[in-house]
Amino acid sequence: MQKSMGLVVLTLFLGMLIGAILSQVIGLFLEEGSVAEQLFVRSVSFGPELNHWDLVVLDITFGFKLHFNFMSVIGVFVASQMLRWYR
């Protein structure tokens, strides 16, 4: 059965979101500055720079950043495996 692109994107996004939430929860129980805490909590950010337009009457800011850490990658992997076996 063919899966729609929207379902695939939603599943991967939810996997990343759940992984990020789990990393924050795990980080609460780890000693600050430890190697384990850095592995689970520290993230890598990337995305375009913010664009700020001041049009005197209107002030507009565009941009987004994606933050990836170890648990969000694990969450995406688990979500992709679940999507693979989902009918």
VOBA-1610 file (N, C-alpha, C; in pm, whole numbers, padded with zeros to 5 digits, always signed):
BEGIN
Met+00084-00118+00000Met+00000+00000+00000Met+00089+00125+00000Gln+00060+00218-00086Gln+00137+00341-00099Gln+00101+00437+00014Lys+00201+00493+00080Lys+00177+00588+00188Lys+00185+00730+00133Ser+00099+00816+00179Ser+00100+00954+00130Ser+00220+01028+00189Met+00265+01127+00115Met+00381+01206+00158Met+00350+01280+00288Gly+00228+01324+00306Gly+00189+01393+00429Gly+00201+01303+00551Leu+00161+01176+00536Leu+00172+01081+00647Leu+00319+01055+00682Val+00403+01046+00581Val+00546+01023+00605Val+00608+01142+00677Val+00580+01263+00631Val+00635+01383+00694Val+00583+01398+00836Leu+00454+01373+00857Leu+00396+01382+00991Leu+00459+01281+01085Thr+00478+01158+01039Thr+00538+01055+01122Thr+00681+01090+01160Leu+00759+01138+01065Leu+00897+01174+01094Leu+00905+01296+01186Phe+00816+01392+01166Phe+00812+01509+01254Phe+00776+01469+01397Leu+00676+01383+01411Leu+00637+01338+01545Leu+00748+01257+01610Gly+00820+01176+01532Gly+00934+01102+01586Gly+01042+01196+01637Met+01068+01303+01561Met+01168+01400+01603Met+01122+01475+01728Leu+00995+01509+01733Leu+00940+01581+01847Leu+00942+01495+01973Ile+00901+01371+01962Ile+00902+01281+02078Ile+01045+01256+02125Gly+01138+01239+02032Gly+01278+01222+02069Gly+01334+01343+02142Ala+01298+01464+02097Ala+01344+01586+02163Ala+01286+01598+02303Ile+01160+01563+02319Ile+01098+01567+02452Ile+01164+01466+02545Leu+01187+01345+02494Leu+01255+01244+02576Leu+01396+01287+02615Ser+01467+01355+02527Ser+01601+01400+02562Ser+01597+01503+02675Gln+01497+01589+02675Gln+01485+01686+02784Gln+01451+01617+02916Val+01365+01515+02911Val+01329+01441+03032Val+01450+01365+03085Ile+01525+01300+02996Ile+01645+01228+03038Ile+01747+01325+03095Gly+01757+01444+03036Gly+01851+01545+03085Gly+01823+01591+03227Leu+01699+01580+03271Leu+01666+01619+03409Leu+01732+01527+03512Phe+01757+01402+03474Phe+01809+01304+03567Phe+01961+01286+03558Leu+02024+01353+03463Leu+02168+01337+03445Leu+02243+01453+03509Glu+02364+01424+03551Glu+02448+01525+03614Glu+02489+01628+03510Glu+02478+01756+03546Glu+02508+01862+03450Glu+02657+01863+03417Gly+02687+01872+03288Gly+02825+01873+03243Gly+02884+01736+03216Ser+02809+01630+03247Ser+02860+01495+03223Ser+02855+01462+03075Val+02930+01360+03035Val+02932+01318+02896Val+02794+01270+02852Ala+02726+01196+02938Ala+02592+01146+02905Ala+02495+01262+02886Glu+02505+01363+02969Glu+02416+01478+02956Glu+02442+01552+02824Gln+02568+01565+02786Gln+02602+01630+02659Gln+02552+01547+02541Leu+02559+01415+02551Leu+02513+01328+02444Leu+02362+01339+02423Phe+02287+01341+02531Phe+02142+01340+02520Phe+02080+01478+02504Val+02139+01582+02560Val+02074+01713+02564Val+02130+01811+02461Arg+02260+01809+02439Arg+02319+01905+02346Arg+02267+01881+02205Ser+02237+01989+02135Ser+02180+01975+02001Ser+02262+02056+01900Val+02244+02021+01775Val+02305+02092+01664Val+02193+02167+01593Ser+02211+02296+01573Ser+02108+02379+01509Ser+02153+02419+01371Phe+02059+02418+01279Phe+02087+02472+01147Phe+01958+02525+01086Gly+01977+02614+00994Gly+01866+02677+00926Gly+01909+02812+00874Pro+01825+02875+00795Pro+01862+03007+00741Pro+01862+03112+00850Glu+01936+03218+00825Glu+01936+03331+00918Glu+01799+03398+00919Leu+01769+03463+01029Leu+01642+03535+01039Leu+01644+03656+00946Asn+01536+03677+00876Asn+01518+03796+00793Asn+01424+03889+00866His+01470+04010+00889His+01391+04109+00961His+01366+04227+00869Trp+01239+04258+00846Trp+01201+04370+00761Trp+01124+04471+00846Asp+01176+04591+00852Asp+01108+04700+00922Asp+01051+04793+00816Leu+00919+04787+00797Leu+00852+04865+00693Leu+00778+04986+00751Val+00827+05041+00859Val+00775+05155+00931Val+00638+05126+00991Val+00542+05084+00911Val+00408+05054+00960Val+00400+04909+01007Leu+00482+04823+00946Leu+00475+04679+00971Leu+00616+04626+00997Asp+00629+04543+01097Asp+00757+04483+01132Asp+00744+04332+01113Ile+00820+04271+01020Ile+00807+04130+00985Ile+00940+04059+01008Thr+00932+03941+01068Thr+01050+03857+01087Thr+01020+03718+01034Phe+01106+03666+00946Phe+01094+03533+00889Phe+01214+03450+00929Gly+01192+03322+00948Gly+01304+03232+00973Gly+01262+03111+01054Phe+01349+03012+01054Phe+01328+02893+01135Phe+01462+02827+01160Lys+01471+02751+01266Lys+01590+02675+01300Lys+01546+02533+01334Leu+01622+02436+01291Leu+01599+02297+01329Leu+01707+02256+01428His+01666+02192+01536His+01758+02147+01638His+01755+01994+01641Phe+01869+01933+01615Phe+01879+01789+01618Phe+01970+01746+01732Asn+01930+01643+01804Asn+02018+01582+01902Asn+02007+01430+01887Phe+02079+01359+01970Phe+02087+01214+01959Phe+01949+01149+01969Met+01868+01190+02065Met+01738+01128+02085Met+01640+01162+01973Ser+01652+01279+01913Ser+01561+01310+01801Ser+01595+01224+01680Val+01722+01193+01660Val+01761+01101+01552Val+01707+00961+01581Ile+01718+00917+01706Ile+01662+00787+01747Ile+01510+00788+01728Gly+01444+00897+01763Gly+01299+00908+01746Gly+01258+00900+01601Val+01334+00963+01511Val+01304+00955+01369Val+01323+00812+01319Phe+01427+00744+01366Phe+01450+00605+01326Phe+01335+00515+01372Val+01293+00530+01497Val+01183+00448+01550Val+01054+00479+01474Ala+01028+00607+01448Ala+00906+00644+01375Ala+00909+00589+01234Ser+01026+00590+01170Ser+01033+00536+01034Ser+01012+00385+01033Gln+01060+00316+01136Gln+01037+00172+01145Gln+00890+00141+01172Met+00826+00224+01255Met+00683+00204+01280Met+00603+00231+01153Leu+00641+00333+01077Leu+00572+00364+00951Leu+00591+00252+00850Arg+00705+00191+00854Arg+00734+00080+00761Arg+00639-00036+00783Trp+00606-00063+00908Trp+00520-00178+00940Trp+00374-00142+00953Tyr+00342-00012+00946Tyr+00204+00035+00953Tyr+00135+00008+00819Arg+00013-00042+00824Arg-00060-00071+00700Arg-00119+00052+00647
//
